[in-house]
């Protein structure tokens, strides 16, 4: 990449150094500008989206429930629970009048709601989504210490995401280039 794209490589290195120096000097605006510049230098397919809502959805834990009929796993928030009155004999045996049921979004069959069927999925770290949150705002924080903590946390997320995308870009670029070394031929 260095031979064909020396200006981009040099600019990425310069902005990376500037972002780290700005963080050290508590120049939050300088860090943001450096990150924006690094993102702009990357080809479109490697660029990172800045979208707090989308990022929060990606990192949020997901709760699913498994259908006992078709094994579909809809999100728990997408199902609706209904209270079902049990027949008299079932009420006597179970010592309850009602049970909670839900209808599968895949097969539309009735399922008895059971907490043991709920599966909680959390994202694993490190995870790279090509999406990062917006930088924290000084106005939205209560004091300077909180803002510095939030900014450093944001800085870590953005820096690692950009570095990951640069790594993918470099690997893809290198795999597209010929090695220049003649391939060995089999001798019969």
C-alpha positions in Angstrom: 0.0 0.0 0.0 2.9 2.4 0.7 4.2 2.3 -2.8 1.0 3.0 -4.6 -0.7 5.1 -1.9 2.0 7.0 -0.1 -0.1 10.1 0.6 -3.0 8.1 2.1 -0.7 6.0 4.3 1.2 9.1 5.5 -2.0 11.0 6.1 -3.4 8.0 8.1 -0.3 7.8 10.2 -0.3 11.6 10.7 -4.0 11.7 11.8 -3.5 8.7 14.1 -0.6 10.5 15.8 -2.6 13.7 16.0 -5.6 12.0 17.6 -3.4 10.4 20.2 -1.6 13.7 20.9 -4.9 15.5 21.1 -6.2 13.0 23.6 -3.1 13.4 25.8 -3.5 17.2 25.7 -7.3 17.0 26.4 -8.0 18.6 23.0 -11.3 16.8 22.4 -12.1 18.7 19.2 -8.7 17.9 17.7 -9.3 14.2 18.4 -12.6 14.3 16.7 -11.2 16.1 13.6 -8.4 13.6 13.3 -10.9 10.7 13.5 -13.1 12.3 10.9 -10.1 12.8 8.6 -9.0 9.1 9.0 -12.5 7.9 8.2 -12.6 10.2 5.1 -9.3 8.8 3.8 -10.6 5.3 3.8 -12.3 4.0 0.6 -16.1 4.0 0.9 -16.4 0.2 1.6 -14.1 0.6 4.7 -15.6 3.8 6.1 -17.2 3.8 9.5 -20.7 5.2 10.1 -21.2 7.5 13.1 -24.6 6.7 14.4 -25.3 6.4 18.2 -28.7 4.8 17.9 -27.5 2.1 15.5 -24.4 1.4 17.6 -26.5 1.0 20.8 -28.8 -1.4 19.0 -25.8 -3.5 17.9 -24.2 -3.7 21.3 -27.4 -4.2 23.3 -28.1 -7.6 24.6 -30.8 -9.5 22.6 -33.4 -11.6 24.3 -35.0 -14.3 22.2 -37.5 -17.1 22.9 -37.7 -20.4 21.2 -40.9 -21.7 19.6 -41.6 -25.3 20.7 -43.3 -26.1 17.4 -41.0 -24.7 14.6 -37.9 -23.7 16.6 -38.1 -20.1 15.4 -36.4 -17.7 17.8 -38.2 -14.3 17.7 -37.0 -11.4 19.8 -38.8 -11.3 23.1 -39.8 -7.7 22.6 -41.6 -8.8 19.4 -43.9 -11.3 21.0 -47.1 -10.5 22.9 -48.2 -12.4 26.0 -51.8 -13.4 26.5 -53.4 -14.7 29.7 -55.3 -17.9 29.0 -58.0 -19.2 31.4 -57.3 -22.8 32.1 -60.1 -25.5 32.2 -61.3 -26.3 35.7 -59.5 -29.6 35.9 -56.2 -28.0 34.8 -56.7 -25.2 37.4 -57.1 -27.8 40.1 -54.0 -29.8 39.0 -51.7 -26.7 38.5 -53.2 -24.6 41.4 -53.5 -21.6 39.1 -56.3 -20.1 37.0 -54.3 -18.7 34.1 -51.2 -19.4 32.1 -49.3 -17.0 29.9 -49.1 -17.9 26.2 -47.6 -16.4 23.1 -48.0 -16.9 19.4 -45.0 -17.6 17.3 -44.3 -15.1 14.6 -43.0 -17.9 12.3 -45.6 -20.6 12.5 -48.4 -18.7 14.4 -48.7 -21.6 16.8 -49.5 -21.1 20.5 -46.7 -21.6 23.0 -46.8 -21.6 26.8 -44.6 -18.9 28.0 -41.6 -20.3 29.9 -38.7 -18.2 31.2 -36.3 -21.2 30.5 -36.9 -20.7 26.8 -35.5 -17.2 26.9 -32.0 -16.9 25.5 -29.9 -13.7 26.2 -27.2 -12.9 23.7 -24.6 -10.3 24.4 -22.0 -9.1 21.9 -18.5 -10.4 22.4 -15.5 -8.1 22.8 -13.8 -7.2 20.7 -16.5 -6.7 18.1 -16.3 -4.5 15.0 -19.5 -3.2 13.5 -18.4 -0.4 11.1 -20.6 1.8 13.3 -19.5 4.0 16.2 -21.4 6.3 18.5 -21.3 10.1 18.2 -18.7 11.8 20.5 -20.1 12.7 24.0 -21.3 16.3 24.4 -19.9 18.5 27.2 -23.5 19.9 27.6 -24.9 16.5 28.3 -22.5 15.6 31.1 -22.8 16.6 34.7 -19.2 17.5 35.4 -15.7 17.5 33.8 -14.6 14.2 35.3 -17.6 12.4 33.8 -17.0 14.0 30.4 -13.4 13.0 30.4 -14.3 9.4 31.2 -17.0 9.3 28.5 -14.7 10.8 26.0 -11.9 8.3 26.6 -14.4 5.5 26.4 -15.6 6.9 23.1 -12.0 7.4 21.9 -11.2 3.7 22.5 -14.3 2.6 20.6 -13.5 4.8 17.6 -9.8 4.2 17.5 -10.1 0.4 17.6 -12.8 0.4 14.9 -10.7 2.6 12.6 -7.6 0.5 13.2 -9.6 -2.6 12.4 -10.9 -1.1 9.1 -7.4 0.0 8.2 -6.2 -3.5 8.8 -8.9 -5.0 6.6 -8.2 -2.5 3.9 -4.4 -3.2 4.0 -5.0 -7.0 3.9 -7.5 -6.7 1.0 -5.1 -4.5 -0.9 -2.1 -6.8 -0.3 -4.1 -9.9 -1.4 -4.9 -8.1 -4.7 -1.3 -7.4 -5.5 0.9 -9.9 -7.2 3.9 -11.0 -5.1 6.4 -10.6 -7.9 7.9 -13.9 -7.0 7.7 -16.5 -9.8 5.6 -19.4 -8.8 7.3 -22.8 -8.5 6.3 -25.3 -11.2 5.9 -29.0 -10.7 8.4 -31.1 -12.5 7.2 -34.4 -13.9 
